[in-house]
C-alpha cells in the first residue's frame, strides 16, 4: 500500500481518502477478542481507521525483555484491524501520554539514575544517551511488528513534546530512527499547543484539541471554549501549507483524576450537548473541503 498526501488529504494507492479515526487502547482492553469487538463497532459507526498507542511499559517489565504473547500480542490486534477493514495510525511513542503512568515508559528505565526521560528536565533539553538506547531497543521491538502490516497509514514519534529552546536533535533522531527501521508512511508529531511545534521536522503536522478540561467550570459560559476548533484551519495552514489538516486527538469526553469530582458529576458537567457541539464543529471542518469533486477531503 502506498500512502502519499497533498494539502487536501491522504492519498492511498492513488485515491483520496477522508480519514475518520477512533482510538483504541489495547492495554486497557486486552486480548484480540475485545479488539475485534471494538473494531467492528468502529466500522459500523462509519470509521475507517483505528488509532493505536503501543505501550512499552505494558510489554517490558525488565531491560531487554519484551512480552508480545497471549493478551499482549499486538500482532493479533493489528490482524483484527486489517480483517475488519480498518486503516491504522501507529503511535509507539516512546512516550505516549495516554494518561498512563510515565506516559508508557517502563519502570525499570526510570529506576536508572543516568536516564533522563524524554531528554529533558522540566522544560530544559538534556540529551541522554542512556534514554536513547532504550528508544532504539523499543523501536527495534515494535517497528518490525508494525511493518509487517500493509494498512498502516501514519506513524507518530513522541507525543506533546516541547522544550524551552525547541532543540531539534531528539525529534530529528526519532524521525531518522523510524525511517532507518523501514517506516515508509507519513510521520507526524502531535502538538499539544496548536503552535506549530516540529511542523518543519515531520511530514504532516498534527495537533490535539480539548476545548473543555476543567469540569468545575461551566463550558456554556465560556465564549472561547471552542475557539481553537473554529480557527484550526487558519492556524495549521500557517505552519504547514503542503500537508492535510490533521487533528490527532479531538475531545470526546474527559477523565476524572484521583480525588476528583467523580464520573457522575463529570457526565453531568459534559452531557450530550457538549458532545453534540463537538460533532457539529467536526462537520463544519469537513464542509471546508466540499470543493473537490463534491467530496469531503479532510485528515
N, C-alpha and C positions, 0 to 999 in steps of 0.2 A: 504494500500500500504506500502510495506517495502522498505526502502532506506538504503543501505549499500554502502561500497566503498572499493577499494583497491588502489594501486598506479597507476593503469591504467585508472580507470573510476568509475563513479557511477554504482551501481548495483541495479536496480529497479525490485522488485519482481523476483529476481534471474536472471535477464537478463542485460547484459552490455548495457549501453545507452550512446551514444555520445551526449552531451548537446550542443545545438545551440540555444542561447537565445538572445532576443531583449528586450530593456527596454520600459516600458510604464508608464507614469506619469498621473494617473487619475485625479489629482488635476489641471492639465493643459488642460486636455481633458475630462471634467466632463460628467458623465452620462453613463449608460450602453450601450446606442446606439452607442456612439463613441467608447467605449471599444470593442464592438462586431465588429465594422468595422475594427479597428486596428488589432484585434486578427486574423480575417480572413485573413488579408493581411500578417501578420506574418507567419501564417500557409501556405499560398500559396507560400511564399518566401522560404520555406524549414526549418523554425524554428520549434522547438518542445517545446520551453519553453519561458515564459514571465517573466521578472524581474520587480517586483513591489515594489516601495517605498511606505510606509504608513506614511503619513504626519500628525503628531499630531496637528500642528497649524491649519491645514485645518479643523480639526474636533472639536477642543476645543477652544472656544472663552472666556471661563471663567473657573476658577478652579472647578473641579467636574462636568463640563458639557461637554458632548460628543455627537456630532451630526453625525449619520450614516444614515440619512434619505435622500430621494429624490436623487439628483445627487451625494450626498456624501455617498451613500450606497455601501460600498466596498463589501458587500456580492454579490451584483449583478455583480460587476466587476469580482470577483472570479468565480461566476457561469458561466459567459460568457467564461472565460478561460477554465473551465472544459468542457463545452458543445462543444467547438471548438476542444478540444483535446490537450490542452497545459498544460505542467507542469508549476509550479510556483516557482520562487525563491522569498521568502518573505524577505523584508528589512524594518523593522519597526523602525530602529534606536535604541534608541530615537533620536539621531542626524543622519540625513540622508544626509546632504550636499545638493546635487541635485540642487545647485545654487538657493536655495530658502532662504528667509530671516531667519537668525539664524539657518539654517540647519533644519528647521521644528519644532524648539522648540516654544511652544506657547508664545505669547506676554505677557499674564498675568503672566507666570512663570518668565520672565525676569524682570518684574517690582518688584519682591520680592528681596529686598536688601540682604536677608540672603541666597539666592540661588547662588551657584557657578556652572554655567552651565558646564556640562561635567566633573565636579570635577577637573577643572584646571584653573589657572590664568596664561595667557600666555602659557608657556610650563611647568610650575611647577604644580605638583599634589597637590590638596587641596580637601580632601574628604568633600562632602556636604550632610548631612542627608536630608536637605530640597529638594535638587535636586533628591536624590534617592527616596524620597516619590513620586515625580512626576513620575519618571520612573516606579515605582511599579504601580501607578494608570493607566498610559498609557498601560503598559503590561496587566493589568487586563482587559482593554477595548478591545485591539486589538488582543491579542493572542487567546482568545476563538473563535473569528471570523475566524482566520487563521486555528485553529484546527478543525473547522467544515468541512474542505475540505480535501480530501484524495489525492490531486495531488500536495501537497507541497513537494518539494524535497530538499530544503535547506533554512536555516534561518540565517539571518545576525544580529549580535549585533554590535552596533556603526558603525562608518564609518570613515576611515582615521584618526584613533586616535593614538596619541603618547604624551608622556611627557618626560622630560629630563631624569628622573631616571627610566622610564618604570615601574612604580609601578603597581603591578598586581591586587590590590584589586578591582578596578572598573570593569575591564573586567571579573574577576572571578565571581563577583557578578551578572553581566549581564547574564553570561552563566548559573549560578545556577538558576536565576530568570526564564529564559526561560524554563529550564528543569522542574522546580517545577510547571510550568503552563501547562505542557503537551506537549511541543515540543519534538518530537521523531526523527525528521530528522537530518541530519548533520548540525552543527552550524559552521559558519565561520565569520571572520572579514576581511574587505577589507583594505589592506595595501597600502598607497599612495606612499610609498618609495621603494617598492620591496626589503625590507631589512629584511624580516623575522619577522616583528613585530607581536607578540602574536601568533606565529605559534605553540608554545607549549601549549597554553591555549584553542585552538579551535580544532574542528575535522578536518577541511580542511583549509589550508592556502590559502588565495586569495589575489590578488593584482590588482591594476588598472594600465593601461599603456596608456599614452597620449604622443606620440612622438613629437607633434608639438603644442605648446600652445602660441607661440608668432607670430601672423600674420605679424608683422613688419619685421620679418626675413625671408629669403628665404630658405625654408627647403631643396631645391635642392642643396644648397651649404654647408649643414651641414652633414658631413660624418658620424656623430654618431647619427643622428636623429632616426634611427630605431634600434640602437644597443641593447636597452633593450629587444625588442621583439626577436631579434636574439638569445639572451642569456638567455631567460626566463627559459628554461628547466634546464639548469645547475644551475641557481640561486635558483629556487624553490626546486630542489632536495636537495640542501644543507641545506634548512630549514625544509623540511618535506618529508621524504622518503616514508612514508606509505600511502600517500593520493594522489589523482589525481591532476594534474596541473589545476589551476583554475584562469583564468583572469576574474575577476568580472566586469571590465569595460575596454573596448578597444575602442580607439578613432574612431569615425565615423564622425567627424566634430568638430566644436568648436563654442562657443558662443561669442557674442560681448558684451563688457562692457559699462557702462554708459560713454558717451563721447568717445566712441571707434571709430574704423575706419569705421563702417557701414558694413552691411551684403553683400552689393555688392562687396566691396573690400575683405571681408572675403572669399566669394565664389571664387574670382579670386586668392587669396593667396593659398587656399587649392586646389581647382579644382579637376577634375576627376582623375588626375594622383595620387594624394595623397591617395584618397580613394582606388584606384585600387591596390596601393602598400600595403596598409593595408590588403586587401583581399588576396593578394599573400602571405604575411607573415603568415596570418591565415592558409592558406593551407599548408605552409611549416611546421607549428607547427603540424598540423594534420597528415602529412605524417610520422612524427616521430613514430606514433603508428600503422603503417600498417604492423605490425608483429604479430598481434593477430588475428588469424583466417581470415586474409585478410580483416579485418575491422578496421576502424579508431576509436580508443577509446581515446577520449580526453575530458577533462572537464575544 
